[in-house]
Amino acid sequence: MKKAGKVSRKSIYASDGVDVSEESLFSSFAGSICKASYRNSSFVEVHDLSGGSFRGPRPFTLKNLPKGYLIEASTDGIGTKGVLVDAAKSYRLAAYDLIAMTASDITRFGGLPLVLVNVFDTVSVGEKGSVANRAYRSAIRGLGEAAKKENIVVLKGETAQMSNCIGSEITDSQTKINWSGAMIGAYHKRKMVTGNSLAPGQVIIALKENGFRCNGISSVRKALRKKFGATWWNNPAAQKSIKEASVPSLLYDPLVNTLHGWFNKNFKPEVALHAIVHLSGGGIKEKLAKDVLFPRGLSAVLDNLWEPPRIMKECAKWRGISDDEFYEVWNGGQGMLLVVDEKDASHCLKQAAKFSIKAKIVGRITKQRDTSVLINSKLTPGKKIIYA
């Protein structure tokens, strides 16, 4: 005879899509990943006043920075790349995109990214051991790994079970993901990179990128749909392309901030960085031409760009994107541009190699009557593009 016991029953709230007890378990796990990152940066000291609760306060102070430093925050997210992540089941790598998008927007002005707070939107965290729970835990583990590589402290975050309020064209997926956050960093007036020291003759170094980063993903998904059908994520023939399209963003910040002297005892830059261009939304046309060069009456010739990743070329073909639009929608194979004096270029390339980042000189700053950026396209051999 069975011994009478307590009957386990789901709460009404859980049956409506939000299981508070499972969310608490998941949040506790995420909190442990955050706590493991608290010693990632020599510039951040976290004061744990939580009393052991993952919900408790954990304020921080900054240290070892130059006198007169200023604090900034940059907000961003992985956008619709979450659909590709879900289709490719590459959850563990998604945090690289989150960190790249938030950190690089501080680095590009000469700042130092330091502390991340994030919002992690899920369908439901599910019961421990379920497909959804394993997928989402994998993403959070990846956040810990990416933060360690970037020397970033993940202070805390919010896990939201959004049920059918989180959208995706993969409508029946139980592992949809949307991830955003705010990166807190430090600036100093003497270390700002504004572009005001740009001059003709300076060289442009491109840091190679192997994928799309988080920009132009709507066009990537449309390209996959045109090639593989309305339910492209279910098409076996599409799986290789989906994996390639979901490749995570490379992290350039440790390299660039080393060159910029943030880790030197006196904070003196190793080289003068005249401009740092993060090729996010708008690509070369917006981020280099319109934002940096044209307001200063300067032009550029980019005659030695990196070859675009194979999947990027294929998506351009499937979607019917022209060469002119290609370098505006996507990065074309370069995730960040550095403008330096020619004498400093070899040092930059050597340092990039130490960080396992491929880099090369791709062009020069010029001065002419009518401002323009001339590109030797790598999408169509022999094709020249002029942004004016």
C-alpha positions as CSV (number, residue, x, y, z in Angstrom):
1,M,0.0,0.0,0.0
2,K,1.4,3.4,-1.0
3,K,2.0,5.9,1.7
4,A,-0.2,8.9,1.4
5,G,1.9,12.0,0.5
6,K,1.7,15.5,-0.7
7,V,0.2,15.8,-4.2
8,S,2.4,17.9,-6.5
9,R,0.4,20.3,-8.6
10,K,1.4,23.1,-10.9
11,S,0.3,26.6,-9.9
12,I,-2.2,28.5,-12.0
13,Y,0.6,31.0,-12.9
14,A,2.8,28.1,-14.1
15,S,0.0,26.7,-16.2
16,D,-0.3,30.2,-17.7
17,G,3.3,30.1,-18.8
18,V,5.4,31.4,-15.9
19,D,6.8,28.9,-13.4
20,V,8.1,31.0,-10.6
21,S,9.9,28.2,-8.8
22,E,11.7,27.1,-12.0
23,E,12.5,30.7,-12.7
24,S,14.1,31.1,-9.3
25,L,16.2,28.0,-9.9
26,F,17.3,29.4,-13.2
27,S,18.0,32.8,-11.8
28,S,20.1,31.3,-9.0
29,F,22.1,29.5,-11.6
30,A,22.6,32.7,-13.7
31,G,23.6,34.5,-10.5
32,S,26.4,32.0,-9.9
33,I,27.7,32.7,-13.4
34,C,27.6,36.4,-12.6
35,K,29.4,35.9,-9.4
36,A,32.2,33.9,-11.1
37,S,32.9,37.0,-13.3
38,Y,33.4,39.4,-10.4
39,R,37.2,39.2,-10.5
40,N,37.4,39.4,-14.3
41,S,38.5,43.1,-14.3
42,S,41.2,44.8,-12.3
43,F,39.2,48.0,-12.6
44,V,36.0,46.8,-11.0
45,E,35.3,45.8,-7.4
46,V,32.0,44.3,-6.6
47,H,30.6,44.6,-3.1
48,D,28.3,41.7,-2.4
49,L,25.7,42.9,0.0
50,S,23.2,40.2,-1.0
51,G,23.5,38.1,2.1
52,G,23.8,35.0,-0.1
53,S,20.6,35.8,-2.1
54,F,20.9,36.0,-5.8
55,R,18.2,38.7,-5.7
56,G,20.2,40.9,-3.3
57,P,22.2,44.1,-3.9
58,R,25.7,43.9,-5.4
59,P,26.9,47.4,-6.0
60,F,30.3,48.1,-7.4
61,T,33.1,50.7,-7.4
62,L,35.7,51.4,-10.1
63,K,39.4,51.5,-9.2
64,N,42.9,51.8,-10.8
65,L,41.6,54.2,-13.4
66,P,43.2,57.5,-14.4
67,K,42.2,60.5,-12.2
68,G,39.3,62.3,-13.8
69,Y,37.7,59.3,-15.5
70,L,34.1,59.5,-16.6
71,I,31.4,56.8,-16.5
72,E,29.3,55.9,-19.6
73,A,26.7,53.3,-20.5
74,S,25.9,51.8,-23.9
75,T,22.7,49.8,-24.6
76,D,22.2,47.2,-27.4
77,G,21.2,43.6,-28.0
78,I,21.5,40.7,-30.4
79,G,18.3,41.8,-32.3
80,T,16.8,39.3,-34.7
81,K,20.0,37.3,-34.8
82,G,18.3,35.4,-32.0
83,V,16.2,33.7,-34.7
84,L,19.4,32.4,-36.3
85,V,20.8,31.3,-32.9
86,D,17.6,29.4,-32.3
87,A,17.6,27.8,-35.7
88,A,21.2,26.8,-35.4
89,K,20.9,25.8,-31.8
90,S,24.0,27.8,-31.1
91,Y,22.8,29.2,-27.8
92,R,26.2,28.9,-26.0
93,L,27.7,31.4,-28.5
94,A,25.0,34.1,-28.4
95,A,26.6,36.1,-25.6
96,Y,29.5,36.9,-27.8
97,D,27.1,38.9,-29.9
98,L,25.6,40.6,-26.9
99,I,29.0,41.6,-25.5
100,A,30.4,42.7,-28.9
101,M,27.4,45.0,-29.6
102,T,27.5,46.7,-26.2
103,A,31.2,46.8,-25.6
104,S,32.4,48.0,-29.0
105,D,30.1,51.0,-28.9
106,I,32.2,52.2,-25.9
107,T,35.6,51.1,-27.3
108,R,35.0,53.0,-30.6
109,F,35.2,56.3,-28.8
110,G,38.4,55.3,-26.9
111,G,36.5,54.1,-23.8
112,L,37.0,50.9,-21.7
113,P,34.0,48.6,-21.3
114,L,33.8,47.2,-17.8
115,V,30.4,46.0,-16.4
116,L,27.4,44.4,-18.1
117,V,23.9,44.2,-16.9
118,N,21.5,42.2,-19.2
119,V,17.9,41.2,-19.9
120,F,17.4,37.6,-21.1
121,D,14.0,37.0,-22.7
122,T,12.9,33.4,-23.0
123,V,9.7,31.6,-23.8
124,S,9.8,29.6,-20.6
125,V,12.8,28.4,-18.7
126,G,11.1,25.0,-18.4
127,E,11.8,22.3,-15.9
128,K,15.5,21.5,-15.1
129,G,16.7,19.0,-17.7
130,S,14.1,20.0,-20.3
131,V,15.2,21.0,-23.8
132,A,14.4,24.6,-23.2
133,N,16.1,24.7,-19.8
134,R,19.3,23.1,-21.3
135,A,19.3,25.6,-24.2
136,Y,18.9,28.6,-22.0
137,R,21.5,27.4,-19.4
138,S,23.9,26.9,-22.2
139,A,23.4,30.5,-23.3
140,I,24.1,31.7,-19.7
141,R,27.2,29.5,-19.5
142,G,28.4,31.1,-22.7
143,L,27.9,34.5,-21.2
144,G,30.4,33.6,-18.5
145,E,32.9,32.4,-21.0
146,A,32.6,35.5,-23.2
147,A,32.9,37.8,-20.3
148,K,36.1,36.2,-19.1
149,K,37.7,36.6,-22.5
150,E,36.6,40.2,-22.6
151,N,37.6,41.0,-19.0
152,I,34.1,42.1,-18.3
153,V,32.2,41.8,-15.1
154,V,28.6,40.6,-15.5
155,L,27.1,42.3,-12.5
156,K,23.5,41.0,-12.7
157,G,20.6,40.4,-15.1
158,E,16.9,39.7,-15.5
159,T,15.4,36.5,-16.8
160,A,12.0,37.1,-18.3
161,Q,9.6,34.2,-19.3
162,M,7.7,35.9,-22.1
163,S,5.6,32.9,-23.4
164,N,3.9,33.9,-26.6
165,C,5.0,37.6,-26.2
166,I,8.4,36.8,-27.6
167,G,8.2,36.6,-31.3
168,S,9.9,34.7,-34.1
169,E,9.1,33.4,-37.5
170,I,9.9,30.0,-36.0
171,T,6.5,30.3,-34.3
172,D,6.4,26.9,-32.6
173,S,9.8,27.1,-31.1
174,Q,10.1,26.7,-27.3
175,T,13.6,28.0,-27.3
176,K,13.2,31.5,-28.7
177,I,15.7,34.0,-27.5
178,N,16.0,37.8,-27.2
179,W,19.0,39.3,-25.4
180,S,19.8,42.9,-24.6
181,G,21.8,44.8,-22.1
182,A,23.7,47.8,-21.0
183,M,27.5,48.0,-20.8
184,I,29.0,50.4,-18.3
185,G,32.4,51.7,-19.1
186,A,35.0,54.4,-18.5
187,Y,36.1,57.3,-20.6
188,H,38.7,60.0,-20.0
189,K,38.9,63.3,-21.8
190,R,42.6,62.8,-22.7
191,K,41.8,59.3,-24.2
192,M,38.8,60.1,-26.4
193,V,39.0,59.0,-30.0
194,T,36.9,61.5,-31.9
195,G,38.4,61.5,-35.4
196,N,39.5,65.0,-35.1
197,S,43.2,64.0,-35.6
198,L,42.4,62.3,-38.9
199,A,44.6,63.4,-41.8
200,P,45.4,62.4,-45.4
201,G,48.0,59.6,-45.7
202,Q,47.0,57.7,-42.6
203,V,46.3,54.0,-43.2
204,I,43.1,52.1,-42.5
205,I,43.5,48.7,-40.8
206,A,40.6,46.2,-40.9
207,L,40.0,43.6,-38.3
208,K,38.6,40.5,-40.0
209,E,35.2,39.3,-39.2
210,N,33.9,35.8,-40.0
211,G,30.2,36.5,-39.9
212,F,27.4,39.1,-39.9
213,R,27.8,40.3,-36.3
214,C,24.2,41.5,-35.4
215,N,23.4,43.8,-38.3
216,G,21.4,43.2,-41.5
217,I,20.0,40.0,-40.1
218,S,16.5,40.7,-41.4
219,S,18.0,40.5,-44.9
220,V,19.9,37.3,-44.0
221,R,16.7,35.6,-42.9
222,K,14.9,36.8,-46.1
223,A,17.8,35.4,-48.2
224,L,17.5,32.0,-46.4
225,R,13.7,32.1,-47.0
226,K,14.1,32.8,-50.7
227,K,16.7,30.0,-51.1
228,F,15.3,27.3,-48.8
229,G,11.6,28.1,-48.5
230,A,9.2,29.6,-46.0
231,T,10.2,27.1,-43.3
232,W,13.9,27.4,-44.0
233,W,14.9,26.4,-40.5
234,N,13.3,22.9,-41.1
235,N,15.0,22.3,-44.5
236,P,17.9,19.8,-44.1
237,A,19.6,21.5,-47.1
238,A,19.7,24.8,-45.2
239,Q,21.5,23.6,-42.0
240,K,25.0,24.3,-43.1
241,S,24.1,27.8,-44.2
242,I,22.2,28.4,-41.0
243,K,25.2,27.4,-38.9
244,E,27.4,29.8,-41.0
245,A,24.9,32.6,-40.7
246,S,24.8,32.3,-36.9
247,V,28.5,32.5,-36.4
248,P,29.1,34.8,-33.4
249,S,30.7,38.2,-33.4
250,L,34.5,38.4,-32.8
251,L,35.6,40.4,-29.7
252,Y,38.0,43.1,-30.6
253,D,37.9,45.2,-27.5
254,P,40.8,43.6,-25.6
255,L,43.1,44.2,-28.6
256,V,42.0,47.8,-29.3
257,N,42.1,48.8,-25.6
258,T,45.6,47.3,-25.3
259,L,46.7,49.5,-28.3
260,H,45.0,52.4,-26.7
261,G,47.0,52.0,-23.5
262,W,44.2,51.2,-21.0
263,F,46.3,48.4,-19.5
264,N,49.6,50.3,-19.3
265,K,50.6,51.6,-15.9
266,N,50.6,55.2,-17.1
267,F,47.7,54.7,-19.6
268,K,49.8,55.9,-22.4
269,P,48.7,54.5,-25.8
270,E,51.0,52.2,-27.7
271,V,50.0,53.9,-30.9
272,A,47.8,56.9,-31.8
273,L,44.4,55.7,-32.8
274,H,42.9,58.5,-35.0
275,A,39.6,56.7,-35.5
276,I,37.9,53.4,-34.4
277,V,35.0,52.4,-36.6
278,H,32.7,49.7,-35.4
279,L,31.0,48.4,-38.6
280,S,27.6,47.8,-37.2
281,G,24.3,49.1,-38.7
282,G,25.0,51.1,-41.9
283,G,28.3,49.5,-42.5
284,I,31.1,51.4,-44.3
285,K,28.7,53.9,-45.9
286,E,27.3,55.2,-42.6
287,K,29.9,54.4,-40.0
288,L,33.1,55.4,-41.9
289,A,32.0,57.7,-44.7
290,K,29.1,59.7,-43.2
291,D,29.9,59.6,-39.5
292,V,33.7,60.0,-39.6
293,L,35.2,61.2,-42.8
294,F,32.7,63.5,-44.6
295,P,32.1,65.9,-41.7
296,R,35.8,66.6,-41.7
297,G,36.1,67.0,-45.5
298,L,38.1,63.8,-45.8
299,S,37.8,60.8,-48.2
300,A,39.2,57.3,-48.3
301,V,40.2,54.6,-50.8
302,L,39.6,51.0,-49.7
303,D,41.3,48.9,-52.3
304,N,42.3,45.8,-50.2
305,L,39.3,44.8,-48.1
306,W,39.0,41.3,-46.7
307,E,37.0,38.7,-48.7
308,P,33.5,38.4,-47.3
309,P,32.6,35.1,-45.6
310,R,31.1,32.6,-48.1
311,I,27.7,32.7,-46.5
312,M,27.6,36.5,-46.8
313,K,28.3,36.3,-50.6
314,E,25.6,33.6,-50.9
315,C,23.0,35.6,-49.0
316,A,23.7,38.6,-51.2
317,K,23.1,36.5,-54.3
318,W,19.9,34.9,-52.9
319,R,18.5,38.2,-51.8
320,G,19.6,40.1,-54.9
321,I,21.7,42.7,-53.0
322,S,23.9,44.9,-55.1
323,D,27.6,45.7,-54.4
324,D,26.6,49.2,-53.4
325,E,24.1,48.0,-50.8
326,F,26.3,45.1,-49.7
327,Y,28.8,47.3,-47.8
328,E,25.9,49.2,-46.2
329,V,23.8,46.3,-45.0
330,W,26.7,44.1,-43.9
331,N,30.3,44.4,-42.8
332,G,31.7,42.6,-45.9
333,G,34.2,40.7,-43.8
334,Q,35.7,43.4,-41.6
335,G,34.1,44.1,-38.2
336,M,36.2,47.1,-37.1
337,L,38.4,49.6,-38.8
338,L,41.4,51.4,-37.1
339,V,43.0,54.5,-38.6
340,V,46.6,54.9,-37.6
341,D,49.8,56.6,-38.8
342,E,51.6,54.4,-41.4
343,K,54.6,54.1,-39.1
344,D,52.4,52.4,-36.4
345,A,50.7,49.9,-38.7
346,S,53.2,47.1,-38.3
347,H,52.9,47.3,-34.5
348,C,49.1,47.1,-34.7
349,L,49.3,44.0,-37.0
350,K,51.7,42.3,-34.6
351,Q,49.5,42.9,-31.6
352,A,46.4,41.7,-33.5
353,A,48.2,38.4,-34.2
354,K,48.9,38.0,-30.4
355,F,45.1,38.2,-29.9
356,S,44.5,35.7,-32.7
357,I,42.8,38.4,-34.8
358,K,43.5,38.7,-38.5
359,A,44.3,42.3,-39.5
360,K,45.7,44.0,-42.5
361,I,46.0,47.5,-44.2
362,V,42.9,47.9,-46.4
363,G,43.2,51.5,-47.5
364,R,44.2,55.1,-46.8
365,I,42.7,58.5,-45.9
366,T,42.8,61.0,-48.7
367,K,41.8,64.6,-49.3
368,Q,40.0,65.7,-52.5
369,R,37.6,68.4,-53.6
370,D,34.5,66.2,-53.4
371,T,34.4,63.8,-50.4
372,S,33.9,60.2,-51.2
373,V,34.9,56.6,-50.2
374,L,36.1,54.4,-53.1
375,I,35.8,50.7,-52.5
376,N,37.2,47.9,-54.7
377,S,34.3,45.5,-54.1
378,K,35.0,41.9,-53.0
379,L,31.5,40.8,-53.9
380,T,31.9,41.3,-57.6
381,P,35.5,41.1,-58.9
382,G,36.5,44.3,-60.7
383,K,33.5,46.3,-59.4
384,K,34.1,49.7,-57.9
385,I,31.8,51.4,-55.5
386,I,31.8,55.1,-54.7
387,Y,30.0,56.5,-51.6
388,A,29.7,60.3,-51.9
